[in-house]
């Protein structure tokens, strides 16, 4: 039996277990029920200085069941898929539901919103990987990095290959499942110069292993990034334009996700409360969600509640066009779910098309941020303060690396003051955004 056939067989068994659990829940008196199971199988290898540090095989997952007694809800889970274990888990969930308070907003998403006929999104590309192959790939990226520059003095490598199966079902008669794969290779390096050390990395990630970068490409990126940080300086405190390199620009959209998520909104704990339809970005700024992208890193036909996903203009000409809602948060807000139980699905952020070099010339003098540290973001107020490192730019050209600085502002102002988004999009993320130029931020240095 091929690996692909094994995965299909395993998915069929998991779907049968979900169907059985739903039937048992109904027989036991549940008003409604939903069951989800996620199982991941694969290999992870880590190396250091060309020597194997760890080889790990995993095959894990659990079945979680949520039952309703009217508006009372109970949850339980099990990793044992035998019928007796499922019956015990259902009984435990029903018992928990007896002791929870009624919640008028609890319940399954509406049946009319379910995805009963999902199509294949080309997410599963399984391959049989032997540990020797994984070790060779991780070690080769290290070896090439160490050979490339004498200033590289330490290295770590990694290779992973996993497939996952997710199955979801509920008492609307829905049972859906799909398999997906994810492969990655990486190299983390330390460079030394004049007794000072800097650290950076290179990596590749893809659903199809044939689309991974070669170890040579990974080594090239890792070495270039690491040695470019050598000789980093401190800078004086100033207020200047800031470019978020595409490596870190996606974090800005992560803060947007938090700000417009239903949980933050109904708790009134978001800096974007009551901003639906309002201009929160420049007029040219757009964010499009594309959940059905073939092979996408965050593609899905339906969300974690079985609700069908669809293309969505999250930001339309600078205006907030949609919140991100689950069925529960939607009911709390008097709205309809947007199919975001479990997260977002492939965001494309459109910009003006400038290259990073053009953004630097447009900025003229300021800071190019390539790394962010700390968690100094308050989603309630929008206050933003994070440790950073990167490069100082003058006359539109990178001059030298900088470190031990803090950048600060408020997300409300930062979003409105985005001057440009570049064309240097990194496709290794579920948020596709280029380097992003802010008109001005407070930079705290020495």
N, C-alpha and C positions, 0 to 999 in steps of 0.2 A: 504494500500500500504506500503510495506517495505521500509526502507531507501534506500536500493540498487535499488529498482524499482523507487523511487523518483529521484535518481541521474541519472538513465538512461533516465527518462522522461525529466529531466532538460537539460541533454546533448543534447537530440534530439531537444529541443526547441532552444538551443544556436546554434546548427549546422544549423537549419532552418534560424535563424537570420543572420548568416554569409553568407549563400547561397543567401538570399534576398539582403543583402548589396552588394554583388558582382554583382548581376544582375542589381541592381539600378545604380551602378557605371558604368557599361558597357552601359546601356541605356542613361546615362547622358553625355557620351562622353569620359570617361576615356580610355586611351590606354591600361592600365593595372591597376590592383588593388590587394591589399591584405588586409585581415581583420583578426583580432585576438581578442578573448575575453577570459578573465580569471575571474572566479567567485569563491570566497571562502566562505564557510559556516562553522560555528563551535562555540565552547564554550571555553572560557578561564577563569580560576579561579586563584586568588592569595590570599594567606593567610599570616598572620604574627603572630608568637607566638600562633598558634593554633586558631586564630580568622580570620574570612573572611574579606578580604580587598576589593576584587572586583570580581564580576561575570559579564562577558561580553559575549553577543551573537553577532555574526556578520554574515552578508549575504551581501556581496558587490562585485562589479566588474564593468567593463566597456567594451564597444566595441570600439576598435580603428581601424580606416580605413586609409590606405595609398593609394592614387591614383596617377597615372602618366599621364601627358599630354606630350607624347614624353619623353624627358629627364628632364622634370620639375616635381617636386614631392610636394605633399601636404598632410598633416596629420590632422585628427580631431577625436574626440571621443565623446561617449555618454553613459550614464548609462540607458537610456530609449530605450527599444528594440522595440517600436512600429514602424510601417512602416513609419509614418510621421516623427518621430524623426530620423530614419535612413536616410530618404531622405534629411532632413535638414543637417545632418552630412556629407553626401556625397557631397552635394552642397558646404558646407563650405570648405571641403578638396580640391575640384576642384577649388574653388576661390583662395585658398592659393597657389595652384600650378601655377596659372596665374602670381603670383608675385614673384616666386622663380627663381633663375638662373638655366640655363640648366647645367646639370652635366652628362658628357659622361659615368660616371661609375655607374649611378643610374639605378635601374630596378630590376625586380624579379630575383631570382636565376634561372638557366637553368631548363627547364622542365624535361630534362633527369635525373636530380639529385633528383627529388621529390620522396618522399615515398608515393606511392598510396595505399599500402597494409600493413599498420602497424599491428603487432600482439600484443596481450595482454601481458604486462610485469608484471602483478600481482602487480599493484601499489595501488589498491583500496580495502581497508578493512574497510568499514564504520560500525559504531556501534551507537546505540542510547544511548547517555550519559545524564543522569540526573544531574543537578547541585549538588545534595546531594552526588552522587558518586564521582564527581570530587573533591568536598570539602573534603570528607573523605580521599581520596588518598593523597592530598596535606598536610592535617593536620597530617596524620599518619606518613609520612616521617619526618615532623617536630618533632612530639612527640617522636619518636624513637631516633632521633638525640639528643634531649634535655635530654632524660633519659640515654643516653650512656656515657656521660662524664660531670661532674659538671662544667668543664671549658667552655662548650657551654652555652653562656648567651643570645643569640638572634638568631632568625631564621625567614626565609621566605620560603614559599612553593608555588608551582605552578603546575597546571595541565591543559593541553590543548588537545583538540581533534577537528580536522578540516578535511573537505574534500574540494578538489578543482576540478574544471572542466576547462580544457583549450581546446579551439577550434581555429583552424587556417585554413584559406582558401585563395586561390588566383585565378587569372584568367587563370591559366593553367588548371582549372577544378578540382583542389584539394580542398577538405574539410575534414579535419581530426579532431578528438576530442578524449580526454581521461580524465578519472577521477583518482584522487589519494587521499590518506589519509596520515595524519601525526598526531601522538599522542606523548605526552611527559609528563614527571613528573620530578620535580626538587626540591631540597632543598638547600638554601643558608644559611650558618651559620656564626656566629661570636663567636670566643673563646677569653677568657681573662685570662691572667696570669701576675702577678706582675704589674698590672695596665696597661698593654699593650694588644692591641687587634689585632687579625688577622682574615681574612675573606677568605672562600673558599666555594666550592659547590660540589654537586653530581647531576647527571641527567641521564635520559634515554630517548631515542627517537626511534620511530619505525613506520613503515607504518601499521603494524598489532599490535593492542593493546595487544594481547596475548603475544607478544614478549617484552613488556616493562619490565624493572626490577621491582621487588617488592619494595614497600616503605622501607622495611628493608634493601635491597641491596643498595638503593640510600642513606639511612641514614648512612650505614656503610662506603660508599665511602666518603660522605660529612664530617663525623666526622674525619675519618682518615686523610684526606687532610687538614682539618682545624687545628686540634690540632698539626699536624706535623710542622706547621709553627710557633708555639709559641716559643719564645726565639730567634727570628731571630736577626742576628748580621750584622754589616757592615764588609766588608773586604777591604784589601789594594788593590790599583790599581796593576794589573798584566796582563801578557799575558799567557794564559793557554788554554788547551783543554776545549771545551764546549760541553755538551750533551743537545740537545733540546728534552725535554720530548715529548712523542707522542702527548700530549695535544696541544703543540705549534709547533711541527715539520711540521704540515700541512701548517702553515703560510709560510714556506720556499717555498713550492710548489705554494702557492698563488702568490708569487713574480715571480716565473717562468712563471705562467700563464700570468701575466701582461707583462712580458718581451717578450713573443713570440706571443702576440695577435696582430692581423693585424692592429688595430688602432694605437698602439704604433709604429709599424714597418713602416707603410707608412708615419707617421708623423716624422719619424726618431728621436723618443724620447724613445728609448730603449737601455739598456746596452747590449742587445743581438742582436743588428742590424748586419745583414750579417753573422750570425753564423750558418745558416742552413748547416747541414752536418759536423759541427765542434764538437770536443770533448769539452764539457762544464762541464761534470761530470767525475768521475773515470770510468774506463772501465767496472767495474762490475755493474754499476748503470743503472737501467731500469725503465721507467714509461710506463705502458700500460693503455690505456683508453678502458673501457668495457661498452659501452652504453646500451647494451641489457640485462644486469644482472637482472634476475627476482627479483622484490621487492627492487631493489637498490634505495638509497636515491637520486641519480641523473641520474636515468635511463630514456631513451627516445628513441623512434624509429626515431625521426626526430627533427631537431632544430627549432628555432623560425621563420625560413623562409621556413619550409616544406622540407628541404633537409634531405635525409636519413642519419642517423648516422651509423658508422661502427667501428669495433675494430681498434685501432690505436696505433702503437708504437711511442709515443711522444719522449721518450729518448731511444735509442737503443744502448746498450753497451757503454753508456756514451756520445754518439753523439746525437745532436739535429736532430731528424728525420723529424719533421713536425712543421710548424707554426700552429696557431689556427686562422682560417680565416672565415669571413663572405663573402657573395657574393660581397659586396661592397669593402671590404679591399682586397679581392683576385684580383678583377679587377684593383684596384689601383697598385697592386704589379705585375700584369701580371701573376697571378697564378689562381688556382681553389679553390673554397670554400672547407673547410674541415668539414663543418657541425657544426660550433661553434657559430652561432648566438644564443645568450642567455646564453652561458657559456659552461663549460666542463661537461663531463658525466662519473662519476665513475673512478677515477684514482687509479691504484694499483702500489705502489712503492716497487720494490723488493729489499731486503737487503741480508745480509749475515747470518741472522738467530740467532744472539746473543740475549740473554735476556737482560733486563736493568741492572741486576746485573753484567753480563759479560761485558757490555759496561763500567760500572763504574770501573771494574777491569782493563780493557784495558786502560782506561783513566788514572788510578792510582791517579792523583792529578789534580783537576780542578773544574769546575762549572757545576752543573745540573740545567738547567733552566726549571722552571715549569710554569712561568707566564711572559708574555711580556706586556709592556705598551707603549703608544705613537705610533706615525706614522712616525718615523724617517727613512723612506726608500725612496730613490730617484731612481725611475725606469729608469731615463735617464742615470745616471752615475753608478748605482749599489751601491752607498754608503749606508751603513746600520748602524743605531745607534738607539737602543731602550732601554728603561728602562726595568729592569728585576728583578725577585726574584726567589729563588730556594733553592739549598742546596750545601754546600761545601763538596767536596769529597777528601779524602786523603787515601793513601794505598788501594785504590779501594773500600772504604766504605764511606757511607754518614756519615758526622760528625755532622753537625748542619745546621739549616736553615739560609739563608742570604737574605738581602733586601737592597733597596736603592742603586742599582748598575746600570750601563749602559754597554751593550755589543756593540762592534763596529767592523766593517770590511767592506769588499766590496763583494757584492754577486758573482761577477765573481770568486774571490778567494775562497769564502766560498763554492760555489758549487764544485769546483775542489778539495777542501781540506776535503770533507766528507770522513771520515775514515771507517764508518760503519753505517748501518741502522738496527735497532733491529727487533725482532719478535713480540714485544708487540703492535700490531696494534689495534687501536681503531676503531671499526666498526660503531661508531655513526657519522661518517663524510663521505662526498663524496670523500675525499682524504684519501686513506688507506695507512698510513705510520707509521712505528714504530719510537721509539726514535732514534735520529740521532746525531752521534758523529762528531764534527768538530775537526780537528787537532790542531787549535790554533785560538784564538780571543783575542782582546784587551778588558779587563774588567776594567772599571773605578769604583773605590770604594772610600773609604775615604782617 
